[in-house]
Amino acid sequence: MNAIFRRMTSCFILLSFFTLGNLFAQNYDVALGLGGSMYGGDLNSPSFSKNVIQSKLAFDLKMERQFNPYLAMNIGLLYGQLSGDDSFAASESQRERNLSFYSHIAEVSLSANYYFFGFDYNQEGRFFTPYATAGIAGFHFSPKADYQGTSYKLQPLGTEGQGIQGKAKPYKLIQGAIHFGGGAKVRLNDRMAISAEMNIRFTSTDYLDDVSTTYVSYDDLLFFNGEESAILSQRIDEFHGREEGSFPGNYAGKKRGNPEVNDYYFIGMIRFHYNLGKRLFYRVDCPKL
């Protein structure tokens, strides 16, 4: 019975998403994108060009269902990387903080596109349009930092005292985001199109970079979370070439990041689209009762 129930549920979802879509959809479109991902948060430089220098390669895969020439829905998968480094900062105090990170981003998203001029693979005059896009996403990340030639995952280390009695719990590595953006799409022929898009993701976390609140005592981190946690939490001694933990109490309680604003990231993509036509599936094999 459970197997039949699961199969019937799957059929219901398929029928809802695809069969009903066939009644109204203008076409289905699959797209492969190549572009870049750029981080925004506590380790940013005020210089936009220096932040762009730190952007990384990203790619995505999208399936679009177009309901009419103006409105479409997309399901997407994205993989990219983010990084930030205080060494690019303009202020001496931020460079002295000496923190850095890098992380992958693995994302699934649902979004809606509005084509301002209308878009149709088969209708003359609707070969080009700017568009707006908005939606929601869930993503996985895991910030890391290098120290003396070794890469360390930062979340398990609790660099802001996570896991110590009375402190916050470790932050989650799966988070959500809302995203907004815009772009333009151009039809090449009745089967292919190309688009360019810029998008910003406002996330539900301030820990993309492992930085948010205040410094914790070096001695407390050393005792409760270990040497790597203590060293990678406070890298000012490293910046000045001093012995690690030379001033173990000096930074406790002082500002490390800004918890008032969550982190975000930008995605820029060029996509190549292929028109699958008005039907994606012609038959759904549902069980007989």
N, C-alpha and C positions, 0 to 999 in steps of 0.2 A: 504493500500500500504506500509506504513512504516513497519508494522509487517512482510509482505512478504519480503521486502528488507532486514530487519534485519536477517530473517531466511536464506535467500539466502547468505548473507555475512557470517553467521556462517557456512553454508555448504561449502562455498568456502575455509574458513580457515581450516575446518576439512579435506576437500579433499586434500588441499595442504600439510598439516602436516602429515596426517595419510595415506590417500589413495595412494598418490605418494610415501610415505615412504614404503608402502607395496611392491612397485615394486622393491625397492632397498635394503630395510632393511634386515639385517641378523636376527635380533630379537628385540623385545621390552623387557625391563628389568625395574622392579620397585624395589627400594631400600629404606630401612629404616636405618637411621644412628643414632648412639649414640656416643657422644664424649665431647669435651670441647672447650670453646672459651676464648681467651686471648687478652687483650687490649694492644695497643701500642700508646703512646702519651706523653703529657707533664707531666703526673703524674707517669711515669714509674720509676722504680728503675734500676740502671745500672747492678744489679745482675739478671741474667736470672732466677735463681731458685726462687728468691723472686717474680718475675713476674708470674712464673708458679703457685706459691702458691695462687695467686689471680685469677686464671682461674676459670671459672664457667661451669656448665653443659650446653650442647647444644644438640639438635637433629635436624634431617632433613629428608625430604622425597624427593626422586628423581625419575623421569621417564626418562629412557634412550632409545634412538632409535639408534641402531647400524647399520651403512650402510654397513660395511664390517668388516673383522677381526681386522682392525687397527683403524678405525675412528668411533666415536659415538658422538651424541649430547644429552645434558641433560637439562631438566627443573627441578628446585629445589625450595623447600620451606624450610626455616631454622628458628629456634628460638633458641636464646641463650642469655647469659647475659655477661656484661663486668663490670669491676671495676678497680679502681686505687686509690692509697692512698699514700700521701707523707710520712706517718709514716714508710714506708718500705725503704725510700731513704737512701743512704749512706752519703750524705752531710748534714751538720747541717743546711745550708741555705734552702735546700728543705724541710727538716723536719719542720723547723720553718714556712715555707709557710703554712703548715698544711691543705692543701686542699685534698678533697677526693670526689669520685663519684661512682655511680653504675647505670647501665642502662640495659634495655632489648634491644635485636636486633631481629627484625622480617624482614626477607629477602626473596626476590624472585630472582632467578638467571637463567641465560642461559649460558651454557658452552660447550666446546668441549673437548673430551678426545682423545688422541692418544696412542694406545696400541702398545708398541715397539715390542713385540714378537707376537702380534696377539692374539685375544681371541675368542673362540667359545665354546658354550655349548655342541656342538655335534661332534666336531672334535678332535680326539686324537692328543696330542702334543701341543694343544693350551689351556691348562688348567691353565696356570700361566703366568702373564705378569706384568712388571712395566709399568707405564703410566705417561704421562704429561697431565695437564689440565689447561685451561685458559678460561676466560669469563667475563661477565659483571653482575652486580647485582644492585638492588634497595633495600633500607632498611629504616626502621623506628626505631628511637631511642628516648630516653627521659631521659637525665641525672638527677639524684637525689642526694641529700646529706642529712645526718641526723644531726640534731642539737637539743640537749637537749631532746632526745627521740622522736622527730618528724621528719618525712620524708618530704622534700621539693622538688618540681620540680624546677629545676634551670633555664630552658630556659625562663619561664614567668617572672622571677625575674629580668632579665637583669643585671647580676652581673658584666659585663664589660661596663655598661652604655648603653646597647642597649635600644632604645626607648626614650632616652633623646635627646632633640633637638641638632642637630649637630653631634650626634653619629650614629653608624650603626644601621640598622634595626635588629630585633631579627633573629637569624639564623634559617634555616629551619630544621624541624625534619624528613623530608624525603630527603634522599641523595642517591647518586650513588657510585659505586665502580667498579674497575677492579680487577680481582683476578687471581692468578697464583698458581700452586702447582703441586704435584705429589703424586703417591701412587703405590700400587700393588693390583692386583685382582687375586683370586684363585677360580677355579671351584670346587665345592664339588660333584655335580652330574649334570645330564642334565637339572635340574630345579633350582638349588641353587648355589650361590657363595658368597664369603666374600671378602671384600676389606678394606684396610686401606689407609687413605689419610691425608696429611697436606697441608694447603692452607692459603695464606695470602691475605687479602682484603686491597687494597689501596683506601681510601675513598676520597670523594670530599669535606670533611669538616675538620676543625681543632677544632670542638666543640663537639666531642664525650664525652669529659670530662668537658665541659663548660669552658675550659681554653684556651686562645689563645694569647691575646695581653698584655695590661698594666692595672694597677690598676686605678680605678676612685676614686675621692674624696669621702670619707665616707659621708661627709655632703651632697654632691650632690645626691648620691644614696639614702640616708635617705629621702631627700626632694622629689625627683622625683619618685623613684621606691619602697620606703618603707623600713622598718627596717630589714626585712628578707634579702632583697637584699644587704644592707650595711653590715650586719653581715656575710653572706655567701660569699661575695666577698673577704673580707680580714679577715683571721682567725689567723693572727699573734698575735693579742691581746689575743685571746683564748689560744693559745699555751703557752704564758707567764703568763697566769692567771690574766691578766689585765682587767679592765673594758672595754667593747666594745666601740670602738671609742675614746679610750684614746688619740690617736695621729692621729686625723682625716685627717690631711694634709700630713703626713709623707710619705705615700706610693703612692700618686697620681702621675701618669705618669711613675712609675717604672715598670720594667718588671714583668709580671705575668705569661706569657707563651711564646711560640716561634711560631709566625705566619708563619714562613718560611716553616714549614713542616706540612702537614696534618696528622691527626691521621689514624691509621690502626688497624686491628685486625686479629688474627690468628684463624683458625678453624682446629681442629684435629678430624677425624671421623673414626669409624669402622662401616662399612655398611654390612647389610645382603641383598642379592639380590635374586629376584625370576624372572625366565625367563617366560615371557608371550607368547613366541613363535613369529612366523613371522607376525602375524596379530593381531592388537589391536581391530579394528572394522571390521566386515564383511559387514556391511550395513550402509549407511548414508542416512537417510530419508529426501530427498530434495523436495521442493515444485514443483508442476507441473505448468508450465506457460499456 
